[in-house]
Amino acid sequence: MNNDKFLVSWKKGDEGFIDQHCIHFQKSEFECKCNKDHEQIIDIRLVQGLEYIRGLVKKPIKINSGYRCGAHNATVKNADPKSKHIYGIAADIVIPGFDVRRYLKIMAILKGKGFNGFGIFLYEGSRMHIDLRPESECYLGTALW
């Protein structure tokens, strides 16, 4: 993953928005859940995509998981050791009142904005994974689970 020019970093506990144009998402929403004091990273394009979707759906988007350090990722059930969360290019989200049909519409919108990895989790509450993995890492251009 060589998209360093899009990465925003901060120290855990720093307050404020990720970016001046992304006014609905605080840094704390994307922080690793491990409670260790280390650098946090997130790709600004991920946050911009979420900001765009929030504007369309007119509902808050809850970030269940954003950045994960490698040590924390290793403790997450069924997490890929090369999870896109480690690189700051993934988020697991919940949009209140959304079901599979509506998440699929979100997927179609984000696919046109550079997002290529998607997962819809039905058995753990209705939530969605989105990421900015390169198209070259996807079968037929999209990773879906």
Rosetta constraint file for C-alpha pairs under 8 A:
AtomPair CA 1 CA 87 HARMONIC 7.26 0.50
AtomPair CA 3 CA 7 HARMONIC 6.99 0.50
AtomPair CA 6 CA 43 HARMONIC 5.29 0.50
AtomPair CA 6 CA 44 HARMONIC 5.58 0.50
AtomPair CA 6 CA 45 HARMONIC 6.87 0.50
AtomPair CA 7 CA 41 HARMONIC 6.26 0.50
AtomPair CA 7 CA 42 HARMONIC 5.49 0.50
AtomPair CA 7 CA 43 HARMONIC 4.38 0.50
AtomPair CA 7 CA 44 HARMONIC 6.06 0.50
AtomPair CA 7 CA 88 HARMONIC 7.52 0.50
AtomPair CA 8 CA 18 HARMONIC 7.34 0.50
AtomPair CA 8 CA 41 HARMONIC 5.55 0.50
AtomPair CA 8 CA 42 HARMONIC 5.46 0.50
AtomPair CA 8 CA 43 HARMONIC 6.12 0.50
AtomPair CA 8 CA 44 HARMONIC 6.40 0.50
AtomPair CA 9 CA 39 HARMONIC 6.57 0.50
AtomPair CA 9 CA 40 HARMONIC 5.41 0.50
AtomPair CA 9 CA 41 HARMONIC 4.40 0.50
AtomPair CA 9 CA 42 HARMONIC 6.68 0.50
AtomPair CA 10 CA 14 HARMONIC 6.57 0.50
AtomPair CA 10 CA 39 HARMONIC 5.77 0.50
AtomPair CA 10 CA 40 HARMONIC 5.34 0.50
AtomPair CA 10 CA 41 HARMONIC 6.72 0.50
AtomPair CA 11 CA 37 HARMONIC 7.21 0.50
AtomPair CA 11 CA 38 HARMONIC 6.26 0.50
AtomPair CA 11 CA 39 HARMONIC 4.90 0.50
AtomPair CA 11 CA 40 HARMONIC 5.93 0.50
AtomPair CA 12 CA 28 HARMONIC 7.60 0.50
AtomPair CA 12 CA 31 HARMONIC 6.79 0.50
AtomPair CA 12 CA 36 HARMONIC 7.97 0.50
AtomPair CA 12 CA 37 HARMONIC 5.81 0.50
AtomPair CA 12 CA 38 HARMONIC 6.30 0.50
AtomPair CA 12 CA 39 HARMONIC 6.46 0.50
AtomPair CA 12 CA 40 HARMONIC 6.29 0.50
AtomPair CA 13 CA 28 HARMONIC 6.75 0.50
AtomPair CA 14 CA 27 HARMONIC 7.17 0.50
AtomPair CA 14 CA 28 HARMONIC 7.46 0.50
AtomPair CA 15 CA 26 HARMONIC 7.14 0.50
AtomPair CA 15 CA 27 HARMONIC 6.36 0.50
AtomPair CA 15 CA 28 HARMONIC 6.91 0.50
AtomPair CA 16 CA 26 HARMONIC 5.58 0.50
AtomPair CA 16 CA 27 HARMONIC 6.08 0.50
AtomPair CA 17 CA 22 HARMONIC 6.71 0.50
AtomPair CA 17 CA 23 HARMONIC 6.20 0.50
AtomPair CA 17 CA 24 HARMONIC 7.57 0.50
AtomPair CA 17 CA 25 HARMONIC 5.88 0.50
AtomPair CA 17 CA 26 HARMONIC 4.42 0.50
AtomPair CA 17 CA 27 HARMONIC 5.65 0.50
AtomPair CA 18 CA 22 HARMONIC 6.48 0.50
AtomPair CA 18 CA 23 HARMONIC 7.98 0.50
AtomPair CA 18 CA 25 HARMONIC 6.65 0.50
AtomPair CA 18 CA 26 HARMONIC 6.00 0.50
AtomPair CA 18 CA 27 HARMONIC 5.33 0.50
AtomPair CA 18 CA 44 HARMONIC 7.54 0.50
AtomPair CA 18 CA 47 HARMONIC 7.68 0.50
AtomPair CA 19 CA 23 HARMONIC 7.28 0.50
AtomPair CA 19 CA 44 HARMONIC 7.59 0.50
AtomPair CA 22 CA 47 HARMONIC 6.89 0.50
AtomPair CA 22 CA 48 HARMONIC 6.38 0.50
AtomPair CA 22 CA 51 HARMONIC 6.09 0.50
AtomPair CA 23 CA 51 HARMONIC 7.86 0.50
AtomPair CA 24 CA 51 HARMONIC 6.87 0.50
AtomPair CA 25 CA 29 HARMONIC 6.81 0.50
AtomPair CA 25 CA 47 HARMONIC 7.57 0.50
AtomPair CA 25 CA 51 HARMONIC 7.84 0.50
AtomPair CA 26 CA 30 HARMONIC 7.55 0.50
AtomPair CA 27 CA 31 HARMONIC 6.66 0.50
AtomPair CA 29 CA 63 HARMONIC 6.04 0.50
AtomPair CA 29 CA 64 HARMONIC 7.99 0.50
AtomPair CA 29 CA 65 HARMONIC 7.93 0.50
AtomPair CA 29 CA 66 HARMONIC 7.27 0.50
AtomPair CA 30 CA 42 HARMONIC 7.32 0.50
AtomPair CA 30 CA 63 HARMONIC 6.88 0.50
AtomPair CA 30 CA 65 HARMONIC 6.52 0.50
AtomPair CA 30 CA 66 HARMONIC 4.29 0.50
AtomPair CA 30 CA 67 HARMONIC 5.65 0.50
AtomPair CA 30 CA 91 HARMONIC 7.92 0.50
AtomPair CA 31 CA 40 HARMONIC 6.11 0.50
AtomPair CA 31 CA 41 HARMONIC 7.94 0.50
AtomPair CA 31 CA 65 HARMONIC 7.91 0.50
AtomPair CA 31 CA 66 HARMONIC 6.31 0.50
AtomPair CA 31 CA 67 HARMONIC 5.66 0.50
AtomPair CA 31 CA 68 HARMONIC 7.36 0.50
AtomPair CA 32 CA 40 HARMONIC 7.03 0.50
AtomPair CA 32 CA 65 HARMONIC 7.57 0.50
AtomPair CA 32 CA 66 HARMONIC 6.83 0.50
AtomPair CA 32 CA 67 HARMONIC 5.21 0.50
AtomPair CA 32 CA 68 HARMONIC 4.64 0.50
AtomPair CA 32 CA 69 HARMONIC 6.37 0.50
AtomPair CA 32 CA 72 HARMONIC 7.51 0.50
AtomPair CA 33 CA 65 HARMONIC 7.89 0.50
AtomPair CA 33 CA 68 HARMONIC 7.15 0.50
AtomPair CA 33 CA 72 HARMONIC 7.30 0.50
AtomPair CA 34 CA 68 HARMONIC 7.94 0.50
AtomPair CA 34 CA 69 HARMONIC 7.82 0.50
AtomPair CA 34 CA 72 HARMONIC 5.63 0.50
AtomPair CA 40 CA 67 HARMONIC 6.79 0.50
AtomPair CA 41 CA 67 HARMONIC 6.32 0.50
AtomPair CA 41 CA 87 HARMONIC 7.55 0.50
AtomPair CA 41 CA 88 HARMONIC 5.39 0.50
AtomPair CA 42 CA 46 HARMONIC 7.48 0.50
AtomPair CA 42 CA 47 HARMONIC 7.90 0.50
AtomPair CA 42 CA 66 HARMONIC 7.57 0.50
AtomPair CA 42 CA 67 HARMONIC 6.32 0.50
AtomPair CA 42 CA 87 HARMONIC 7.54 0.50
AtomPair CA 42 CA 88 HARMONIC 4.12 0.50
AtomPair CA 42 CA 89 HARMONIC 6.20 0.50
AtomPair CA 43 CA 47 HARMONIC 6.97 0.50
AtomPair CA 43 CA 88 HARMONIC 5.59 0.50
AtomPair CA 43 CA 89 HARMONIC 5.40 0.50
AtomPair CA 44 CA 48 HARMONIC 6.11 0.50
AtomPair CA 45 CA 49 HARMONIC 6.09 0.50
AtomPair CA 46 CA 50 HARMONIC 6.38 0.50
AtomPair CA 46 CA 89 HARMONIC 6.25 0.50
AtomPair CA 46 CA 90 HARMONIC 7.06 0.50
AtomPair CA 46 CA 91 HARMONIC 7.90 0.50
AtomPair CA 46 CA 131 HARMONIC 7.30 0.50
AtomPair CA 46 CA 132 HARMONIC 7.07 0.50
AtomPair CA 47 CA 51 HARMONIC 6.05 0.50
AtomPair CA 48 CA 52 HARMONIC 6.14 0.50
AtomPair CA 49 CA 53 HARMONIC 6.31 0.50
AtomPair CA 49 CA 110 HARMONIC 7.00 0.50
AtomPair CA 49 CA 113 HARMONIC 7.35 0.50
AtomPair CA 50 CA 54 HARMONIC 6.06 0.50
AtomPair CA 50 CA 61 HARMONIC 7.82 0.50
AtomPair CA 51 CA 55 HARMONIC 6.30 0.50
AtomPair CA 52 CA 56 HARMONIC 6.53 0.50
AtomPair CA 53 CA 57 HARMONIC 6.18 0.50
AtomPair CA 53 CA 106 HARMONIC 7.36 0.50
AtomPair CA 54 CA 58 HARMONIC 5.61 0.50
AtomPair CA 54 CA 59 HARMONIC 6.01 0.50
AtomPair CA 54 CA 60 HARMONIC 6.42 0.50
AtomPair CA 54 CA 61 HARMONIC 6.61 0.50
AtomPair CA 55 CA 59 HARMONIC 7.81 0.50
AtomPair CA 59 CA 95 HARMONIC 7.04 0.50
AtomPair CA 59 CA 96 HARMONIC 7.39 0.50
AtomPair CA 60 CA 95 HARMONIC 6.67 0.50
AtomPair CA 60 CA 96 HARMONIC 7.60 0.50
AtomPair CA 61 CA 93 HARMONIC 6.52 0.50
AtomPair CA 61 CA 94 HARMONIC 5.85 0.50
AtomPair CA 61 CA 95 HARMONIC 4.99 0.50
AtomPair CA 61 CA 96 HARMONIC 7.53 0.50
AtomPair CA 62 CA 93 HARMONIC 5.51 0.50
AtomPair CA 62 CA 94 HARMONIC 5.08 0.50
AtomPair CA 62 CA 95 HARMONIC 6.44 0.50
AtomPair CA 63 CA 91 HARMONIC 6.69 0.50
AtomPair CA 63 CA 92 HARMONIC 5.99 0.50
AtomPair CA 63 CA 93 HARMONIC 4.69 0.50
AtomPair CA 63 CA 94 HARMONIC 6.66 0.50
AtomPair CA 64 CA 91 HARMONIC 7.35 0.50
AtomPair CA 64 CA 92 HARMONIC 5.30 0.50
AtomPair CA 64 CA 93 HARMONIC 5.51 0.50
AtomPair CA 64 CA 94 HARMONIC 7.14 0.50
AtomPair CA 65 CA 85 HARMONIC 7.94 0.50
AtomPair CA 65 CA 91 HARMONIC 5.46 0.50
AtomPair CA 65 CA 92 HARMONIC 5.04 0.50
AtomPair CA 65 CA 93 HARMONIC 7.23 0.50
AtomPair CA 66 CA 85 HARMONIC 6.12 0.50
AtomPair CA 66 CA 88 HARMONIC 6.92 0.50
AtomPair CA 66 CA 90 HARMONIC 6.06 0.50
AtomPair CA 66 CA 91 HARMONIC 4.48 0.50
AtomPair CA 66 CA 92 HARMONIC 6.63 0.50
AtomPair CA 67 CA 85 HARMONIC 4.98 0.50
AtomPair CA 67 CA 86 HARMONIC 5.98 0.50
AtomPair CA 67 CA 87 HARMONIC 7.22 0.50
AtomPair CA 67 CA 88 HARMONIC 4.93 0.50
AtomPair CA 67 CA 89 HARMONIC 7.66 0.50
AtomPair CA 67 CA 90 HARMONIC 7.17 0.50
AtomPair CA 67 CA 91 HARMONIC 7.46 0.50
AtomPair CA 68 CA 72 HARMONIC 6.05 0.50
AtomPair CA 68 CA 73 HARMONIC 5.72 0.50
AtomPair CA 68 CA 85 HARMONIC 5.37 0.50
AtomPair CA 68 CA 86 HARMONIC 4.98 0.50
AtomPair CA 68 CA 87 HARMONIC 7.99 0.50
AtomPair CA 68 CA 88 HARMONIC 7.45 0.50
AtomPair CA 69 CA 73 HARMONIC 6.12 0.50
AtomPair CA 69 CA 85 HARMONIC 8.00 0.50
AtomPair CA 69 CA 86 HARMONIC 5.58 0.50
AtomPair CA 70 CA 74 HARMONIC 6.27 0.50
AtomPair CA 70 CA 81 HARMONIC 7.88 0.50
AtomPair CA 70 CA 86 HARMONIC 6.11 0.50
AtomPair CA 71 CA 75 HARMONIC 7.01 0.50
AtomPair CA 72 CA 76 HARMONIC 6.77 0.50
AtomPair CA 73 CA 79 HARMONIC 6.52 0.50
AtomPair CA 73 CA 81 HARMONIC 7.13 0.50
AtomPair CA 73 CA 83 HARMONIC 7.61 0.50
AtomPair CA 73 CA 85 HARMONIC 7.98 0.50
AtomPair CA 73 CA 86 HARMONIC 7.28 0.50
AtomPair CA 74 CA 79 HARMONIC 7.03 0.50
AtomPair CA 74 CA 81 HARMONIC 6.66 0.50
AtomPair CA 79 CA 83 HARMONIC 6.57 0.50
AtomPair CA 82 CA 86 HARMONIC 7.22 0.50
AtomPair CA 83 CA 87 HARMONIC 7.63 0.50
AtomPair CA 84 CA 88 HARMONIC 6.61 0.50
AtomPair CA 84 CA 89 HARMONIC 5.61 0.50
AtomPair CA 84 CA 90 HARMONIC 5.39 0.50
AtomPair CA 84 CA 131 HARMONIC 6.76 0.50
AtomPair CA 84 CA 132 HARMONIC 7.92 0.50
AtomPair CA 84 CA 133 HARMONIC 7.09 0.50
AtomPair CA 85 CA 89 HARMONIC 5.84 0.50
AtomPair CA 85 CA 90 HARMONIC 4.76 0.50
AtomPair CA 85 CA 91 HARMONIC 6.76 0.50
AtomPair CA 89 CA 131 HARMONIC 5.55 0.50
AtomPair CA 89 CA 132 HARMONIC 5.50 0.50
AtomPair CA 89 CA 133 HARMONIC 7.33 0.50
AtomPair CA 90 CA 129 HARMONIC 7.18 0.50
AtomPair CA 90 CA 130 HARMONIC 5.67 0.50
AtomPair CA 90 CA 131 HARMONIC 4.18 0.50
AtomPair CA 90 CA 132 HARMONIC 6.62 0.50
AtomPair CA 91 CA 129 HARMONIC 5.77 0.50
AtomPair CA 91 CA 130 HARMONIC 5.62 0.50
AtomPair CA 91 CA 131 HARMONIC 6.55 0.50
AtomPair CA 92 CA 127 HARMONIC 6.91 0.50
AtomPair CA 92 CA 128 HARMONIC 5.53 0.50
AtomPair CA 92 CA 129 HARMONIC 4.27 0.50
AtomPair CA 92 CA 130 HARMONIC 6.46 0.50
AtomPair CA 93 CA 127 HARMONIC 5.67 0.50
AtomPair CA 93 CA 128 HARMONIC 5.29 0.50
AtomPair CA 93 CA 129 HARMONIC 6.29 0.50
AtomPair CA 93 CA 130 HARMONIC 7.91 0.50
AtomPair CA 94 CA 98 HARMONIC 7.87 0.50
AtomPair CA 94 CA 126 HARMONIC 6.90 0.50
AtomPair CA 94 CA 127 HARMONIC 4.72 0.50
AtomPair CA 94 CA 128 HARMONIC 6.43 0.50
AtomPair CA 95 CA 127 HARMONIC 7.32 0.50
AtomPair CA 98 CA 102 HARMONIC 5.70 0.50
AtomPair CA 98 CA 103 HARMONIC 6.58 0.50
AtomPair CA 98 CA 126 HARMONIC 7.14 0.50
AtomPair CA 99 CA 103 HARMONIC 6.22 0.50
AtomPair CA 99 CA 126 HARMONIC 6.31 0.50
AtomPair CA 100 CA 104 HARMONIC 6.08 0.50
AtomPair CA 100 CA 120 HARMONIC 7.14 0.50
AtomPair CA 100 CA 122 HARMONIC 7.84 0.50
AtomPair CA 100 CA 126 HARMONIC 7.49 0.50
AtomPair CA 101 CA 105 HARMONIC 6.58 0.50
AtomPair CA 102 CA 106 HARMONIC 6.47 0.50
AtomPair CA 103 CA 107 HARMONIC 6.17 0.50
AtomPair CA 103 CA 120 HARMONIC 7.45 0.50
AtomPair CA 103 CA 128 HARMONIC 7.06 0.50
AtomPair CA 104 CA 108 HARMONIC 6.31 0.50
AtomPair CA 105 CA 109 HARMONIC 6.40 0.50
AtomPair CA 106 CA 110 HARMONIC 6.15 0.50
AtomPair CA 107 CA 111 HARMONIC 5.94 0.50
AtomPair CA 107 CA 118 HARMONIC 6.99 0.50
AtomPair CA 108 CA 112 HARMONIC 6.85 0.50
AtomPair CA 109 CA 113 HARMONIC 7.06 0.50
AtomPair CA 110 CA 114 HARMONIC 6.74 0.50
AtomPair CA 110 CA 115 HARMONIC 5.50 0.50
AtomPair CA 111 CA 115 HARMONIC 4.89 0.50
AtomPair CA 111 CA 116 HARMONIC 5.94 0.50
AtomPair CA 114 CA 132 HARMONIC 6.44 0.50
AtomPair CA 115 CA 130 HARMONIC 7.01 0.50
AtomPair CA 115 CA 131 HARMONIC 5.72 0.50
AtomPair CA 115 CA 132 HARMONIC 4.60 0.50
AtomPair CA 115 CA 133 HARMONIC 6.95 0.50
AtomPair CA 116 CA 130 HARMONIC 7.71 0.50
AtomPair CA 116 CA 131 HARMONIC 6.32 0.50
AtomPair CA 116 CA 132 HARMONIC 5.72 0.50
AtomPair CA 116 CA 133 HARMONIC 5.77 0.50
AtomPair CA 116 CA 134 HARMONIC 6.78 0.50
AtomPair CA 116 CA 135 HARMONIC 6.05 0.50
AtomPair CA 116 CA 138 HARMONIC 7.31 0.50
AtomPair CA 116 CA 141 HARMONIC 6.72 0.50
AtomPair CA 116 CA 142 HARMONIC 4.86 0.50
AtomPair CA 116 CA 143 HARMONIC 6.12 0.50
AtomPair CA 117 CA 129 HARMONIC 7.58 0.50
AtomPair CA 117 CA 130 HARMONIC 5.56 0.50
AtomPair CA 117 CA 131 HARMONIC 4.85 0.50
AtomPair CA 117 CA 132 HARMONIC 6.42 0.50
AtomPair CA 117 CA 133 HARMONIC 6.10 0.50
AtomPair CA 117 CA 138 HARMONIC 7.75 0.50
AtomPair CA 117 CA 142 HARMONIC 5.93 0.50
AtomPair CA 117 CA 143 HARMONIC 4.59 0.50
AtomPair CA 117 CA 144 HARMONIC 6.13 0.50
AtomPair CA 118 CA 128 HARMONIC 7.11 0.50
AtomPair CA 118 CA 129 HARMONIC 5.31 0.50
AtomPair CA 118 CA 130 HARMONIC 4.70 0.50
AtomPair CA 118 CA 131 HARMONIC 6.58 0.50
AtomPair CA 118 CA 142 HARMONIC 7.61 0.50
AtomPair CA 118 CA 143 HARMONIC 6.01 0.50
AtomPair CA 118 CA 144 HARMONIC 4.89 0.50
AtomPair CA 118 CA 145 HARMONIC 6.61 0.50
AtomPair CA 119 CA 128 HARMONIC 5.52 0.50
AtomPair CA 119 CA 129 HARMONIC 4.70 0.50
AtomPair CA 119 CA 130 HARMONIC 6.68 0.50
AtomPair CA 119 CA 144 HARMONIC 5.46 0.50
AtomPair CA 119 CA 145 HARMONIC 4.64 0.50
AtomPair CA 120 CA 126 HARMONIC 7.30 0.50
AtomPair CA 120 CA 127 HARMONIC 5.95 0.50
AtomPair CA 120 CA 128 HARMONIC 4.48 0.50
AtomPair CA 120 CA 129 HARMONIC 6.30 0.50
AtomPair CA 120 CA 145 HARMONIC 6.54 0.50
AtomPair CA 121 CA 125 HARMONIC 6.81 0.50
AtomPair CA 121 CA 126 HARMONIC 5.89 0.50
AtomPair CA 121 CA 127 HARMONIC 5.39 0.50
AtomPair CA 121 CA 128 HARMONIC 6.04 0.50
AtomPair CA 121 CA 129 HARMONIC 7.88 0.50
AtomPair CA 122 CA 126 HARMONIC 5.20 0.50
AtomPair CA 122 CA 127 HARMONIC 7.07 0.50
AtomPair CA 133 CA 137 HARMONIC 6.77 0.50
AtomPair CA 134 CA 138 HARMONIC 7.38 0.50
AtomPair CA 135 CA 141 HARMONIC 4.98 0.50
AtomPair CA 135 CA 142 HARMONIC 6.72 0.50
AtomPair CA 136 CA 141 HARMONIC 6.88 0.50
AtomPair CA 137 CA 141 HARMONIC 7.67 0.50
AtomPair CA 137 CA 143 HARMONIC 7.96 0.50
AtomPair CA 138 CA 142 HARMONIC 5.05 0.50
AtomPair CA 138 CA 143 HARMONIC 5.10 0.50
AtomPair CA 139 CA 143 HARMONIC 6.45 0.50
